[in-house]
Amino acid sequence: MFKEYIAYIKDNPEGYWFKRKVFGWGWVPAKWQGWLVLFVYLFVLVSLAFTIDDNSTNREIVFMLLLPFVLLTIALIRICYKKGEKPRWQWGFPKER
């Protein structure tokens, strides 16, 4: 199944950064640009998490962690939608390959 999955990801004549997930709804990175976007997203979120300490107030947590998390997630979804395959529910490898 792993070889079939790799073949599915590499079958990308349109050059999508993100391909449709094989099981469920959403995307997975298919090109280096997609991986870069995902790593930058995760790096920024982890960096923001380290800014919170025991002395942080609720207001600081909302504005320094939760609000950026929501905005970054919206940005990630928009990038995936713009640079990836059209999302749809899929359960298994597509038959039209």
C-alpha positions in Angstrom: 0.0 0.0 0.0 2.9 2.4 0.7 4.2 2.1 -2.9 0.7 2.7 -4.2 0.4 5.8 -2.0 3.8 7.2 -3.2 2.7 6.6 -6.8 -0.6 8.5 -6.0 1.4 11.5 -4.6 3.8 11.5 -7.6 1.0 11.3 -10.1 0.7 15.1 -10.2 0.8 16.4 -13.8 -0.9 19.7 -12.7 1.9 20.4 -10.2 -0.3 20.8 -7.2 1.5 21.6 -3.9 -1.1 19.6 -2.0 -2.9 16.5 -3.1 -6.2 15.2 -1.9 -6.0 12.8 1.1 -6.6 9.2 0.2 -8.9 8.6 3.2 -11.1 11.4 4.4 -11.3 15.1 3.5 -8.3 17.4 3.2 -4.9 17.6 1.7 -1.3 16.3 2.1 1.8 18.0 0.8 2.8 16.7 -2.6 5.7 19.0 -3.6 8.5 20.7 -1.7 6.5 24.0 -1.7 3.7 22.2 0.2 6.1 20.8 2.7 7.7 24.2 3.2 4.3 25.8 3.8 3.5 23.1 6.4 6.8 23.4 8.2 6.7 27.2 8.4 3.1 26.9 9.8 4.2 24.4 12.4 7.4 26.4 13.3 5.5 29.6 13.8 2.9 27.9 16.0 5.6 26.2 18.2 7.5 29.5 18.4 4.3 31.2 19.6 3.7 28.5 22.2 7.1 29.1 23.7 6.1 32.7 24.4 3.6 31.6 26.9 4.8 31.2 30.5 3.4 30.8 34.0 3.0 34.6 34.4 1.0 35.1 31.2 -2.5 36.5 31.6 -5.6 35.2 29.8 -5.5 38.3 27.6 -1.9 37.6 26.6 -2.7 34.0 25.8 -5.6 35.0 23.6 -3.7 37.6 21.7 -0.3 35.9 21.6 -1.4 32.3 20.9 -5.1 31.7 20.1 -5.7 34.6 17.7 -2.5 33.9 15.7 -3.3 30.2 15.7 -6.8 30.9 14.2 -5.4 33.3 11.6 -2.5 31.1 10.6 -4.8 28.1 10.3 -7.1 30.1 8.0 -4.1 31.2 5.9 -2.9 27.5 5.7 -6.4 26.3 4.5 -6.5 29.1 1.9 -3.1 28.2 0.6 -4.1 24.5 0.4 -7.3 25.4 -1.4 -5.6 27.7 -3.9 -2.5 25.5 -4.5 -4.0 22.0 -4.1 -6.6 19.7 -5.7 -10.2 20.5 -5.1 -11.1 18.9 -1.8 -13.8 16.2 -1.6 -14.5 13.2 0.5 -12.5 10.2 -0.7 -12.2 6.8 0.8 -9.4 4.9 -1.0 -7.4 5.5 -4.1 -9.3 7.1 -7.0 -10.5 4.7 -9.7 -9.7 7.1 -12.6 -5.9 6.7 -12.3 
